[in-house]
Each structure stands twice: as structure tokens, then as C-alpha cells.
Amino acid sequence: MKMNPLGRTGIEVSELCLGTMTFGTQTATDEAHAQMDFALDSGINFIDAAEMYPVNPIRAETVGNTERILGEWNAKTGRRKEWILATKHSGEGFAHARDGAPMSSKTIREAVEGSLKRLQTDYIDLYQLHWPNRGSFMFRKNWSFAPWDSGWSRDQVVENIEDCLGALQAEVDRGTLRAFGLSNEGAWGAQQWLEAAGRVGGPRVASIQNEYSLLCRMADTDLAEVLTYEDVGLLPFSPLATGMLTGKYQNGAIPDGSRMSINGDLGGRKQPRVFAAVEAYQEVADQFGLDLTQMALAWSAQRPFVASSIFGATTLEQLKHIVKASDLRLTPEMFNALDLAHRAHPMPY
């Protein structure tokens, strides 16, 4: 498994990262622990969670259960140090944590302590802010994104960033956090965090976790410049586009137990143009004798600014198939063919 630097932290992460948002809903505890064992044995050293997980659906009574499942594995195996463990702080509007309070110095210590307890560990390798307090264009909000209506002035955003950095640095100083990252963030916001850390201190942004796949390439322009020139690693989530890029939903298919069977429109991703786009990528895979799933994940993992691509598997058998993407190295001809398909089918959802 290829290893990549996580920003400027000195931490090395595998190019594939085990996502865990189904642990506790679609994926039972024993199955989740088996996935963790297999992932480590396959060379994956990076695992990603969040205090709000599991999802599909999100329910007040299950919030935090994914971290608890990881914590049970940590306690049972004694192998906690083999993982680069990432989790996230929920923010403004998430009613099931701190009554939806925005992220600030008032919430960070409480959120960190809650995650540490559930994870049964005394430190978190990468602590991420799940979404900006001011809002985000992610999750199909790009079609109507209006930062002028966010309710946050520039001064308020900068003041909040500096406030959070102070609290995050306090956690670094007491040894509970090793590195810091953002999620669902844009180029302007990322630059503000970087500049604030240089100005007032606090941990430098190491990574940004945004949706990124052959079907969702919003990171390819402005954000890609920040990632490249500032040594910040992208951590793509949904590199398989919630399963669309496995081909399993083509021709009207909805497999039992799949995400589409639970969440019918895949969070707004199920759109008329998406199936033609998937067909185009399947044709590229067929042209080069590749598996569509493995090709899509390898493409994400091998983009120059990507540190690690976060994938999820409902079952161990799915994981065994997906992880073979680490053995696939795409050629310039393959990348070119995928770019041509993208130009013909841009942003299909």
C-alpha cells in the first residue's frame, strides 16, 4: 500500500482510508471489527469517523455509536496505535450534539472529550471540523450557494477561526490531538485557516475532507491550487459516489440493503444524467480491461493533491474487492480517457 504525507505533520497515511459511517447501522459491530482487521492486514493504516456517525439514517439514539464500535475494537485488540485515527466535530445546526451550537472554543474541549471516551483512547491523530459554521456548498448546495446570505461577516468568520485555533492548540498541548483538518470547506475558507494559524498560532491545516470523485470534481480548480501550493492533503469522501461508480444502480437496479434502498435519492445524487456518466466511465474501464469500482477509487487516490481516499464498505466481501484498487496504477492514457469522459458528462448531480 502506497503511503503519503498528511500535510506538513510528518504523519504518513495509506492512500486508501477506511470510512466507517455505516458502522452501527448497515454494518454490525462484528462485521465492522472484521473490516478493521482486514484493512490493517491489507496495509491500510488510516480510519475515519465522526461524532455524528452512523448515518443512513441519522438518529439521536445512534449518534456516537460508530466511535463506540471503534473504541470497542481498540479495547479488545490493544492495537490502537496501529491506526492513524481521524474523527470530526459536528457544528452549527446539528441538533443531536450540543443543541446545534456552532464550533468554537466553548465546544471543542467537550467534543474532544466525548470522542476520546467513545473511542477508548487518549489521543486523536487527525481532528476535523465537519463543516464550516458559515455553511458550505457541499452536498448539492453548490447549485444555490450564496455566501452573501450566510449570516456571517468576514470579521466574524476570522474571529471564530482564531478562537477555534486557540482551543485546538490547547488540545495539542495537552496531547489529545496530533493534527487538525477541515471538512466540506472551500478555497477561501481554507486560506483563512492557514493565514490565521500563521498569524496567531494554532495547528496548521493538514487536510481537507470534501466529496470528490469522477462524478464530483469541484476540487479541481481553486481548491486544488490551495492544496498544491500550501501542502494540504485532500481526503476525498464518496470517491465511489455513494456506490454509483460501482455500476450496481445501473438499469434501474436497487440491490437489497444498498444505500439507495435506504436513502432513495442518495442525498440528491440520483439524477437523470448520472447514469449516462457512469456508463461512460464503464466504457473506459472496459476499454482498458479494468474493474469500474477499482478504477474509480484508483483515480481518486492517484490525483496529485490527494493524501488518502476514504471509501466505505457495508460488508467484508465488498471491502476485499474494493481494496484491490491499491494494486492498480493508472497510466496517462487512462487518465486522459477519464478526463474526456468527464468533459462529456460534467457534474451530473
Buried (B, 14 or more C-beta within 10 A) or exposed (E): BEBBBBBBBEBBBBBBBBBBBBBBBBBEBEBBBBBBBBBBEBBBBBBBBBBBBBBBEBEEEBBBBBBBBBBBBBEEEEEBEEBBBBBBBBBBEBEBBBEEBBBBBEBBBEBBEBBBEBBBBEBBBBBBBBBBBBBBBBEBEEEEBEBEEBEBEEEEBBBBBBBBBBBBBBBBEEEBBBBBBBBBBBBEBBBBBBEBBEEBEBBBBBBBBBBBBBBBBBBEEBBBEBBEEBBBBBBBBBBBBBBBBBBBBBEEEEEEEBBBEBBEEBBEBBBEEBBEBBBBBBEBBEEEEBBBBBBBBBBBBBBEBBBBBBBBBBBBEBBEBBBBBBEBEBEEEBEEBBBEBBEEBEBBB
